[in-house]
């Protein structure tokens, strides 16, 4: 059948106040862009006319300015899940204007299917090619597209985006698991195993229109590596090489998962530059520029990911060299890329970034001083909880040294001490495996804390009440409180907090 062509404005006109929309993509890669931009214009007009207009948004992960940004600025988002990185959205969430639900990315699709989050009214999915029988080919990410397409009650809107080359058809592996009690094992035993189809099969009758556009992904560029991130990368690489020598990691090594950002890129470059490192395999949720470069250099053998979270020039280089990548690269849905069963079976080495870690190994990856959302937990919990080896990295200080990233007690805990094996800063490595809380505290202060804060942290242990974990509850968040009042954690006076 031939699908009706409509404009983005016509598509937006179909969506009403109170509707829930599901978006394709995972990070700004592969996210629908044309219709959401028009939705923001509709919201502006409705509000100007004195009428309410807010919608719920379900995504695979973060989006870009043309979705989260413009919609939050027009007060058009009532509810949003899961992860996001958009600064405008963050501002409105922290002002209490949006109901934001931070969900593990690997759980998002199944939570929708289970009915935990409400109905999906419309699915808006970006594609690079469409066939009359309902086969559509996704662009730069897998996300939660199969689930939102199947659940959409009122219809599916396809954004046929000419920016994405149809030559990329075949790079995806589309697979949606059954739900309990009918779920079967996920049959992935190797990084590049394919278990689904290269296309998303949708019901042609549900397609209410195709919006043609030519819009690049709103790719985020990251800061260049600096001496701090380079040193963190070096510390991680040296630690892992030592684990290989000890026989903890097999000689052929294990697949890597790495979070997103400058530090993650620095770590991957350090690993790729180490002459003792075998060809790497990557099983992750986001594939960054560093991995693409390492694949071209044949230092990375193969990669499985949910998203090509790369700059647009790098994305086009993948499309231009698709024959090179077609047997080396697989794009999956987030509930497969982040699947606990698969992560444990493959034995991943998971490396993610924390905002702060405390003396006993808890990690905070989402909240500034316990109250202000930074981004969200993303997939770090999916990977760290189930990894063969769980590593968190962070610089030892922030804000020009006014903040210590090593604190007595995290102001918010996303990852408990039970899920954190190793902490790495530019100062060194704290291996927490097999250690009791007191031993963990000593290892973290000695190896990971900045020299300017070591004595302050040792002094905290002296005043802490003794127990399985030593704490003085009245002083546990004193460093955060001092920063909020004085702008400098160095000024913490434990005596003023002892009661």
Residue pairs with C-beta under 8 A, 6 or more apart in sequence:
1 132
1 204
2 132
3 130
3 132
3 158
3 204
3 207
3 209
3 210
4 207
4 208
4 209
4 210
5 209
5 210
5 211
5 212
6 208
6 209
6 210
6 211
7 211
8 34
8 35
8 37
8 38
8 159
8 211
8 213
9 38
9 41
10 209
11 34
11 35
11 38
11 124
11 157
11 208
11 209
11 211
12 35
12 38
12 39
12 41
12 42
13 42
14 122
14 154
14 155
14 157
14 208
15 21
15 39
15 42
15 55
15 121
15 122
17 46
17 51
17 52
17 53
17 54
17 55
18 54
18 55
18 78
19 55
19 56
19 121
19 122
19 154
20 55
20 56
20 57
20 58
20 79
20 118
20 119
20 120
20 121
20 122
21 55
21 56
21 57
21 58
21 120
21 121
21 122
21 123
21 124
22 57
22 58
22 59
22 112
22 120
22 122
22 123
22 124
22 144
22 147
22 148
22 151
22 152
23 31
23 32
23 36
23 57
23 58
23 59
23 60
23 63
23 67
23 123
23 124
23 125
23 143
23 148
24 30
24 31
24 32
24 60
24 123
24 124
24 125
24 126
24 138
24 139
24 141
24 143
24 144
24 145
24 148
25 31
25 32
25 59
25 60
25 61
25 63
25 126
25 139
25 140
25 141
25 143
25 307
26 59
26 60
26 61
26 105
26 141
26 142
26 143
26 285
26 286
26 306
26 307
26 309
26 334
27 61
27 62
27 63
27 85
27 141
27 220
27 260
27 286
27 307
27 309
28 62
28 63
28 64
28 217
28 218
28 219
28 220
28 309
29 139
29 140
29 141
29 217
29 219
29 307
29 308
29 309
29 310
29 315
30 126
30 138
30 139
30 140
30 141
30 142
30 143
30 217
30 307
30 308
31 59
31 63
31 64
31 66
31 67
31 126
31 141
31 217
31 218
32 67
32 124
32 125
32 126
32 157
32 159
33 64
33 66
33 67
33 126
33 159
33 161
33 213
33 215
33 218
34 66
34 159
34 161
34 211
34 213
34 215
35 124
35 157
35 159
35 211
36 63
36 66
36 67
36 70
36 71
36 124
37 66
37 70
39 55
39 71
39 76
40 70
40 71
40 73
40 74
40 76
42 53
43 53
43 54
43 71
43 74
43 75
43 76
44 74
46 52
46 53
47 53
47 74
47 75
53 76
54 75
54 76
54 77
54 78
55 71
55 76
55 77
55 78
56 77
56 78
56 79
56 80
56 118
57 67
57 68
57 71
57 77
57 79
57 80
57 81
58 81
58 108
58 112
58 117
58 120
58 144
58 148
59 67
59 80
59 81
59 82
59 83
59 84
59 108
59 143
59 144
60 105
60 108
60 141
60 142
60 143
60 144
60 145
60 306
60 307
60 333
60 334
61 82
61 83
61 84
61 105
61 143
61 285
61 306
61 307
61 334
61 378
61 379
62 68
62 83
62 84
62 85
62 86
62 375
62 376
63 84
63 86
64 86
64 217
64 218
65 86
65 88
65 218
66 215
66 218
68 77
68 80
68 84
68 86
68 88
68 89
69 86
69 87
69 88
69 89
71 77
72 86
72 88
72 89
72 91
72 92
72 93
72 97
72 98
73 88
73 92
75 92
75 97
77 89
77 92
77 98
78 98
78 99
79 98
79 99
79 100
79 101
80 89
80 98
80 99
80 100
80 101
81 100
81 101
81 102
81 103
81 108
81 117
82 101
82 102
82 103
82 104
82 105
82 108
82 376
82 378
83 102
83 103
83 105
83 375
83 376
83 377
83 378
83 379
84 90
84 100
84 375
84 376
85 220
85 375
85 376
89 98
90 373
90 374
90 375
92 98
93 100
93 373
94 372
94 373
100 373
101 117
102 366
102 373
102 376
102 377
103 111
103 377
104 338
104 377
104 379
104 381
104 382
105 285
105 334
105 338
105 378
105 379
105 382
106 334
106 335
106 337
106 338
106 339
106 340
106 379
106 382
107 335
107 382
108 144
108 334
108 335
109 144
109 146
109 147
109 176
109 333
109 334
109 335
110 147
110 177
110 179
110 335
111 117
112 120
112 144
112 147
112 148
112 151
113 147
113 151
113 179
114 179
119 151
119 153
120 148
120 151
120 152
120 153
121 152
121 153
121 154
122 152
122 154
122 155
122 156
122 157
123 145
123 148
123 149
123 151
123 152
123 155
123 156
123 157
124 156
124 157
124 159
125 136
125 138
125 145
125 148
125 149
125 156
125 157
125 158
125 159
125 200
126 138
126 139
126 158
126 159
126 161
126 164
127 136
127 137
127 138
127 139
127 158
127 159
127 160
127 161
127 200
128 137
128 138
128 139
128 160
128 161
128 164
128 165
128 166
128 168
128 169
129 136
129 137
129 160
129 166
129 169
130 136
130 137
130 158
130 160
130 210
131 199
132 204
133 204
134 201
134 202
134 203
134 204
134 207
135 199
135 200
135 201
136 158
136 199
136 200
136 202
137 166
137 168
137 169
137 172
137 198
137 199
137 200
138 145
138 172
138 174
138 200
138 331
139 161
139 164
139 168
139 217
140 164
140 217
140 307
140 308
140 315
140 331
141 306
141 307
141 308
141 331
142 172
142 174
142 306
142 307
142 331
142 332
142 333
142 334
142 336
142 337
143 306
143 307
143 333
143 334
144 333
144 334
144 335
145 174
145 200
145 333
146 174
146 175
146 176
146 200
146 333
147 176
147 333
149 156
149 200
149 202
149 206
150 176
150 202
152 206
154 208
155 206
155 207
155 208
156 202
156 206
156 207
156 208
157 207
157 208
157 209
157 210
157 211
158 207
158 209
158 210
158 211
159 210
159 211
159 213
160 210
160 211
160 212
160 213
161 213
161 214
161 215
162 212
162 213
162 214
163 213
163 214
163 215
163 216
163 217
164 319
165 316
165 319
165 322
167 319
167 322
168 318
168 319
168 322
169 198
169 199
170 198
170 326
171 198
171 322
171 325
171 326
171 329
171 330
171 331
172 198
172 199
172 200
172 330
172 331
172 332
173 194
173 195
173 196
173 197
173 198
173 330
173 331
173 332
173 336
174 196
174 197
174 198
174 199
174 200
174 201
174 333
175 195
175 196
175 197
175 332
175 333
175 336
176 196
176 333
176 335
177 183
177 184
177 186
177 335
177 336
178 184
185 341
186 195
186 336
186 339
186 341
186 342
187 193
187 195
188 195
188 336
188 339
188 342
188 345
188 346
189 345
189 346
190 346
191 255
191 281
191 282
191 283
191 302
191 303
191 304
191 330
191 346
192 302
192 304
192 327
192 328
192 329
192 330
194 330
216 312
217 312
217 315
219 309
219 310
219 311
219 312
219 315
220 309
221 311
222 261
222 262
222 265
222 288
223 262
224 262
225 233
225 262
225 265
225 266
225 269
226 262
227 426
228 395
228 426
229 262
229 263
229 265
229 266
229 395
229 426
230 266
230 270
231 426
232 263
232 266
232 267
232 393
232 395
232 424
232 425
232 426
233 263
233 266
233 267
233 268
233 269
233 270
233 271
234 270
235 424
235 425
235 426
235 428
235 429
236 267
236 270
236 271
236 351
236 391
236 393
236 424
236 429
237 267
237 270
237 271
237 273
237 274
237 277
238 429
239 422
239 424
239 429
239 431
240 249
240 271
240 349
241 274
241 276
241 277
243 249
243 389
244 250
244 251
244 253
244 276
249 349
249 389
251 278
252 278
253 277
253 278
253 280
253 281
254 281
254 346
254 347
254 348
254 349
254 388
254 389
255 280
255 281
255 282
255 283
255 346
255 347
255 348
255 349
256 268
256 271
256 280
256 281
256 282
256 283
256 284
256 348
256 349
256 350
256 351
257 282
257 283
257 284
257 285
257 343
257 348
257 349
257 350
257 351
257 352
257 383
257 387
258 264
258 267
258 268
258 282
258 284
258 288
258 351
258 352
259 286
259 351
259 352
259 353
259 378
259 380
260 286
260 288
260 309
260 378
261 353
263 353
263 393
263 394
263 395
264 288
264 290
264 351
264 353
265 288
265 289
265 290
267 351
267 393
268 288
268 290
268 291
268 294
269 290
269 294
271 277
271 280
272 280
272 290
272 294
272 297
272 299
272 300
277 299
279 298
279 299
279 300
279 301
280 294
280 299
280 300
280 301
281 300
281 301
281 302
281 303
282 291
282 300
282 302
282 303
282 304
282 305
283 303
283 304
283 337
283 342
283 343
283 346
283 348
284 291
284 303
284 304
284 305
284 306
284 337
285 305
285 306
285 307
285 334
285 337
285 338
285 378
285 379
285 382
285 383
286 305
286 306
286 307
286 309
287 303
287 305
287 307
287 308
287 309
287 310
287 329
288 309
288 310
289 310
289 311
289 314
291 300
291 303
292 310
292 314
292 317
292 318
294 300
295 303
295 325
295 328
295 329
296 321
296 324
301 328
302 327
302 328
302 329
303 328
303 329
303 330
304 329
304 330
304 332
304 337
305 329
305 330
305 331
305 332
305 337
306 331
306 332
306 333
306 334
306 336
306 337
306 338
307 331
308 315
308 318
308 331
310 318
318 325
318 329
334 379
336 342
337 379
338 379
338 382
338 383
339 382
340 382
340 385
340 386
343 350
343 382
343 383
343 386
343 387
344 386
344 388
347 387
347 388
348 383
348 386
348 387
348 388
349 387
349 388
349 389
349 391
350 380
350 383
350 384
350 387
350 389
350 390
350 391
351 391
351 393
352 365
352 380
352 383
352 384
352 391
352 392
352 393
353 365
353 380
353 392
353 393
353 394
354 363
354 364
354 365
354 392
354 393
354 394
354 405
354 415
354 423
355 364
355 365
355 366
355 367
355 368
355 374
355 394
355 405
356 363
356 364
356 394
356 405
356 406
356 407
356 410
356 411
357 363
357 364
357 392
357 394
357 405
357 406
357 407
357 410
357 420
357 423
357 444
357 448
358 406
358 407
358 408
358 409
358 410
359 406
359 407
359 408
359 409
359 440
359 441
359 444
359 445
359 457
359 460
359 461
360 409
360 417
360 437
360 440
360 441
360 469
361 416
361 417
361 420
361 423
361 432
361 440
361 444
362 409
362 410
362 413
362 415
362 416
362 417
362 420
363 392
363 410
363 413
363 414
363 415
363 420
363 423
364 410
364 411
364 412
364 413
364 414
365 377
365 378
365 380
365 392
365 414
365 415
366 373
366 374
366 375
366 376
366 377
366 412
366 414
367 373
367 374
367 411
367 412
368 374
368 411
369 411
369 480
369 483
369 484
370 411
370 412
370 477
370 480
371 411
377 414
380 414
380 415
381 414
381 415
381 419
383 390
384 390
384 392
384 415
384 419
384 420
385 415
385 419
387 421
389 421
389 422
390 419
390 420
390 421
390 422
391 421
391 422
391 423
391 424
392 415
392 420
392 422
392 423
392 424
393 423
393 424
393 425
394 405
394 423
394 425
395 405
395 425
395 426
396 404
396 405
396 406
396 425
396 426
396 427
396 448
396 449
396 450
396 453
397 403
397 404
397 405
397 450
397 452
397 453
398 405
401 450
401 452
401 490
402 483
402 487
402 488
402 489
402 490
403 483
403 489
404 449
404 450
404 452
404 453
404 456
404 457
404 479
404 489
405 425
406 425
406 444
406 445
406 448
406 449
406 450
406 453
406 457
407 479
407 480
408 457
408 460
408 464
408 471
408 475
408 476
408 477
408 478
408 479
409 471
409 476
409 477
411 477
411 480
417 432
417 437
417 440
420 432
421 431
421 432
421 433
422 429
422 430
422 431
422 432
422 433
423 429
423 430
423 432
423 444
423 448
424 430
424 448
425 448
425 449
425 450
427 447
427 448
427 449
427 450
427 451
428 447
428 448
429 447
429 448
430 440
430 443
430 444
430 446
430 447
430 448
431 443
432 440
432 443
432 444
435 443
437 468
437 469
437 470
438 470
441 461
441 470
445 454
445 457
445 458
445 461
446 454
449 457
452 490
453 489
453 490
456 479
456 489
456 490
456 492
459 494
460 472
460 475
460 494
461 470
463 472
463 475
463 494
463 498
464 470
464 471
464 472
464 475
465 471
465 472
465 473
472 494
472 497
472 498
474 497
474 498
474 499
475 494
475 497
475 498
478 492
478 494
478 497
479 489
479 492
480 489
481 497
482 488
482 489
482 491
482 492
482 493
483 489
